[in-house]
Amino acid sequence: MDSTTAIRVGLRHRRTSLTDKTRLKDSTSRRKTFAAALQQFEEQMSAAKVVSAATRPINLYYGLVQAGLAMTAAHAPGTWTFNKHGLKILDMEPSIPNVSVRPDGEGAFQAVSDATGSERTSDAISLGALWNSIPELTEAPLEGMVSTPAVDFIADRYPSVQDNLDRWSGNPAPSVEYLRASVCVNEEMPTPRDRKAWLAAFVPKYPGLQGAEIWGSEEEAFRKIRSRRFSIEFCWPAPEPAMEEAEIDAFFDARAPAYRFIADRSLRPSFEPTKAPPTPLMSWWLLLYSFSMLSRYQPRKWSEALDVDKSSSAAALEYALDIALEVIPHLVLEGLDHQPILLSKPMAF
């Protein structure tokens, strides 16, 4: 069974398997809404497959809203229904990466964020920043996008030991265990004299790097992979000695959770100081809401953006809407289960 089929079967199985494990067991209203909402989600996703990119954002977004209603029916305490989007586009006139979306009161976005454990956002976020924070989209940039991207995060499953010297006597000091990870960046590697300043600007953008140090010297920590791609080796003092693999995984899950595939981790930038970004599910929600608004209320602008003969962003927009057909059902299944569902990554040829 391929992964797409497995996700589809999993979603259909949840129509019954979640009944006794969630708040559905206590409410006929929740159960009936859950079933109807997931049916509508499935039909909207099927409809999204057969329409062009001109219309697809509408089906994708409204399908996601219905899936969100199923999630709140299953998991939200107290009030679990909603009748507003809870979002607002500030101005549809700028170029697509510079259009911004912000929370607006209480609605679907807030309810589903709470039901799935996503950080709420309170500030306006540009579509370029949202796009670049979604791991699937970072390598297909929109024209004019300058925001901080999600980056690959490769965690070492075993602690490393670093021998130390006493700073005063120069004699050996007790060894310290560290947890290590490599971060891969798609840009030209800074020169040795620029690395300290580059790190000072880079690290604060990613909440997952809080408390990190570079491993060894700057010369040792930076490694060129290929043109416009390099890695930096970071480390953290181990919270406890002799940590087990499960404890190490949990340590890194708090910083860069595994995402969709086994051992695939992405370090995502923050949009607001001291706050983690919305989860990928809710970041897609913000993006698809915005695209649906553009396609409905600015159809000429949206159609022009999709013109592959004139718009340099057309191919990227088509790609995003294509990949959403695969990603959204997976993230919805995780939202229903309240836990990651990690797949084996397809082989590349």
C-alpha positions in Angstrom: 0.0 0.0 0.0 1.5 3.3 -1.0 1.5 6.2 1.5 -1.3 8.2 -0.2 -3.6 5.2 -0.1 -2.5 4.4 3.5 -3.5 8.0 4.6 -6.8 7.8 2.8 -7.6 4.5 4.4 -6.5 5.8 7.8 -8.8 8.8 7.5 -11.8 6.6 6.6 -11.0 4.2 9.5 -11.0 7.2 12.0 -14.7 7.7 11.2 -15.3 4.8 13.7 -12.0 4.2 15.5 -11.9 7.6 17.3 -15.4 7.3 18.7 -14.5 5.6 22.0 -11.1 7.4 22.4 -12.2 11.0 22.3 -15.0 13.4 23.4 -17.1 11.9 20.6 -18.2 9.1 23.0 -20.1 11.6 25.2 -22.1 13.5 22.6 -24.4 12.5 19.8 -24.1 16.0 18.3 -20.3 15.7 18.2 -20.4 12.3 16.6 -22.9 13.4 13.9 -20.9 16.6 13.2 -17.6 14.6 13.1 -19.0 12.2 10.5 -20.6 14.9 8.3 -17.5 17.1 8.5 -15.1 14.4 7.5 -17.4 13.4 4.6 -17.3 17.0 3.4 -13.5 17.1 3.8 -13.2 14.0 1.6 -15.5 15.3 -1.1 -13.8 18.7 -1.1 -10.4 17.1 -1.5 -11.8 14.9 -4.4 -13.1 18.1 -6.0 -9.8 19.8 -5.6 -8.1 17.1 -7.7 -10.2 17.7 -10.8 -10.2 21.5 -10.9 -7.4 23.8 -12.0 -5.2 25.9 -9.9 -7.6 28.8 -10.5 -10.2 27.2 -8.3 -8.3 24.6 -6.2 -7.5 26.9 -3.2 -11.3 27.2 -2.5 -11.8 23.5 -2.3 -8.6 22.9 -0.4 -9.4 25.6 2.2 -13.0 24.7 2.8 -12.1 21.0 2.9 -9.5 21.9 5.6 -12.1 23.9 7.5 -14.4 20.9 7.6 -11.5 18.7 8.8 -10.9 21.3 11.5 -14.5 21.0 12.6 -14.0 17.2 12.9 -10.9 17.8 15.1 -12.7 20.2 17.4 -15.7 17.9 17.7 -13.3 15.1 18.7 -10.9 17.0 21.0 -12.0 20.5 22.1 -13.5 20.9 25.6 -16.4 23.2 26.0 -17.5 25.1 22.9 -16.3 23.2 19.9 -18.2 24.7 17.0 -17.4 27.9 15.1 -19.0 30.1 12.5 -16.2 32.5 11.5 -12.8 32.1 9.9 -11.0 34.1 12.7 -8.7 35.5 10.0 -8.5 38.6 7.9 -6.5 39.7 4.8 -5.1 43.2 5.4 -4.7 44.3 1.8 -5.0 42.2 -1.4 -3.2 44.7 -3.6 0.5 43.9 -2.9 2.4 41.2 -4.7 1.4 37.7 -3.4 4.5 37.3 -1.1 3.7 40.7 0.5 0.0 40.1 1.1 -0.5 39.6 4.9 -3.0 37.7 7.0 -3.7 38.2 10.6 -6.0 36.7 13.3 -9.4 38.4 13.7 -11.3 37.7 16.8 -12.3 34.1 17.6 -13.1 31.6 14.8 -12.1 28.4 13.1 -8.4 29.2 13.1 -8.2 29.8 16.8 -10.4 26.8 17.7 -8.5 24.3 15.6 -5.1 25.8 16.8 -6.2 25.1 20.4 -7.6 21.6 19.6 -4.4 20.5 17.9 -1.9 22.1 20.2 -0.6 24.8 17.8 0.8 28.0 19.0 -1.6 30.9 18.3 -0.3 33.7 16.3 -1.3 37.3 17.2 0.6 39.3 14.5 0.1 39.7 10.8 2.2 37.3 8.8 3.1 37.8 5.1 2.4 35.0 2.7 6.1 34.9 1.7 7.0 34.2 5.4 4.4 31.5 5.7 5.4 29.9 2.5 9.1 29.8 3.4 8.3 28.3 6.8 6.6 25.2 5.3 9.3 22.6 4.6 7.7 21.4 1.3 7.8 24.8 -0.2 11.2 26.3 0.7 12.9 25.0 -2.5 10.2 26.5 -4.8 10.3 30.2 -3.8 7.9 32.9 -5.0 9.4 35.8 -6.9 10.3 38.6 -4.5 10.3 36.5 -1.4 13.0 37.5 1.2 11.8 35.8 4.4 13.6 33.3 6.6 13.2 29.7 5.4 12.7 26.4 7.2 16.0 24.5 7.1 16.9 20.8 7.3 17.9 19.6 10.8 19.8 16.3 11.1 19.9 15.1 14.7 22.6 12.7 16.0 20.9 9.8 17.8 23.8 9.3 20.2 25.5 11.7 22.6 29.0 12.9 22.0 31.7 13.4 24.6 34.0 16.3 24.6 37.1 16.3 26.7 37.7 19.6 28.5 40.6 21.4 30.1 40.4 23.4 33.3 40.6 27.0 32.2 42.9 28.0 35.1 45.3 25.1 35.5 45.2 23.6 32.0 44.7 20.2 33.5 42.0 17.7 32.3 38.5 18.5 33.6 35.6 16.1 33.7 34.3 15.1 30.2 30.9 16.6 29.2 28.2 14.8 27.1 26.7 16.8 24.3 23.8 16.3 21.9 24.6 17.2 18.4 22.7 18.2 15.2 23.6 19.5 11.8 21.6 22.4 10.2 21.7 22.6 6.4 21.4 26.0 4.8 20.8 26.8 1.1 22.9 29.8 0.5 26.6 30.5 0.0 28.7 29.7 3.0 30.0 32.8 4.9 33.7 33.4 4.8 35.6 32.6 8.0 35.8 36.3 9.0 32.0 36.7 8.6 30.9 33.6 10.4 30.5 35.0 13.9 28.3 37.8 12.6 26.3 35.4 10.4 25.7 33.1 13.4 24.6 36.1 15.6 22.0 36.9 13.0 20.9 33.3 12.2 20.5 31.6 15.5 17.8 34.0 17.0 15.5 33.4 14.1 14.9 29.8 15.1 13.4 28.9 18.5 14.8 25.4 18.1 18.4 26.7 18.4 17.9 28.2 21.9 20.8 27.2 24.1 22.8 25.8 21.2 26.6 26.2 20.7 28.7 25.4 17.7 30.6 22.2 17.9 34.3 22.9 18.1 35.7 25.9 16.3 34.0 27.9 13.5 36.3 26.2 11.1 35.2 22.8 12.3 31.5 23.5 12.6 31.0 24.9 9.0 31.1 22.4 6.1 30.4 23.0 2.5 28.1 20.4 0.9 27.8 21.8 -2.6 27.3 25.2 -4.3 24.8 27.2 -2.3 24.4 24.6 0.4 26.4 24.1 3.6 26.0 22.7 7.1 26.7 24.0 10.6 27.2 21.6 13.5 25.5 22.6 16.7 25.5 21.1 20.1 23.7 21.3 23.5 25.1 20.0 26.9 23.1 16.8 27.6 20.4 17.5 30.2 21.3 14.1 31.8 24.2 11.8 31.5 23.9 8.6 29.5 20.6 9.5 27.8 18.7 6.8 26.0 17.7 7.1 22.3 14.1 7.8 23.2 15.2 10.6 25.5 17.4 12.1 22.8 14.5 11.9 20.3 12.3 13.7 22.8 15.0 16.4 23.3 15.1 17.1 19.5 11.3 16.7 19.1 11.0 19.8 21.3 13.3 21.8 18.9 12.7 20.4 15.4 9.9 17.7 15.4 10.1 14.9 12.9 7.9 15.9 10.1 5.9 13.5 7.9 8.8 11.1 7.3 10.9 9.1 9.6 14.1 11.0 10.7 13.1 14.1 8.6 13.3 17.1 10.8 12.9 20.8 9.9 14.0 23.8 11.9 11.3 26.4 11.4 11.6 30.2 11.9 9.5 32.1 14.4 7.2 34.9 13.3 7.0 36.5 16.7 9.8 36.9 19.3 9.8 34.1 21.9 7.0 32.2 20.2 7.2 29.0 18.2 5.6 29.3 14.8 2.2 27.7 14.1 2.4 24.0 13.3 2.7 23.1 9.7 -1.0 22.2 9.7 -2.0 25.7 10.8 0.6 27.4 8.6 -1.0 25.6 5.6 -4.3 26.8 7.0 -3.2 30.4 6.9 -1.7 30.0 3.4 -4.8 28.3 1.9 -7.2 30.7 3.5 -5.2 33.6 1.9 -5.1 31.9 -1.5 -8.8 31.1 -1.4 -9.5 34.8 -0.6 -7.4 35.9 -3.5 -8.9 33.5 -6.0 -12.5 34.5 -4.9 -12.1 38.3 -4.6 -9.2 39.0 -6.9 -9.7 36.4 -9.7 -7.9 38.5 -12.3 -4.8 38.9 -10.1 -4.9 35.2 -9.2 -5.2 34.1 -12.8 -2.4 36.4 -13.9 -0.2 34.9 -11.1 -0.9 31.5 -12.5 0.0 32.3 -16.1 3.0 30.2 -16.8 3.9 32.2 -19.9 4.1 35.5 -18.0 4.4 34.9 -14.2 7.7 33.6 -12.8 5.8 32.4 -9.7 3.2 30.4 -11.6 5.1 27.1 -11.5 5.7 27.5 -7.8 2.1 28.2 -7.1 1.0 25.2 -9.1 3.4 23.1 -7.2 2.2 24.3 -3.8 -1.4 23.5 -4.8 -0.4 20.1 -6.1 1.6 19.1 -3.0 -1.2 20.3 -0.8 -3.4 17.4 -2.1 -0.8 15.0 -0.6 0.2 16.9 2.5 -3.2 18.1 3.9 -4.7 14.7 4.4 -1.6 13.5 6.2 -1.6 16.6 8.5 -5.3 16.1 9.1 -4.8 12.5 10.1 -2.1 13.6 12.6 -4.5 16.3 13.9 -7.2 13.8 14.5 -4.8 11.4 16.2 -3.0 14.0 18.3 0.3 12.4 17.4 2.8 12.4 14.5 2.3 9.7 11.8 5.7 9.2 10.2 6.1 7.5 6.8 9.0 5.8 5.1 10.4 8.3 2.6 10.0 7.3 -1.0 13.2 6.3 -2.8 14.6 9.0 -5.1 15.9 7.8 -8.5 
